[in-house]
């Protein structure tokens, strides 16, 4: 089973960081996985499943 996380962000944020909406959302998922791994909250395998 998998759950879904919804994050609200300003419509202009992807453009402000020079990304498309899709790129911004994918990069945000990647950043969350990396940070949780760095904090030793996730294994590398579990972090990979988030991507």
TACORQUI-V674613 format. One record per backbone hydrogen bond with DSSP energy under -1.0 kcal/mol. CO is the residue of the C=O (numbers start at 1). NH is the residue of the N-H. If there is no record, write none. Layout:
CO;NH / CO;NH
This chain:
10;13 / 12;16 / 13;17 / 14;19 / 15;18 / 20;24 / 21;25 / 22;26 / 23;27 / 24;28 / 25;29 / 26;30 / 27;31 / 28;32 / 29;33 / 30;34 / 31;35 / 32;36 / 33;37 / 34;38 / 35;39 / 36;41 / 36;42 / 37;40 / 43;47 / 44;48 / 45;49 / 47;50 / 48;51
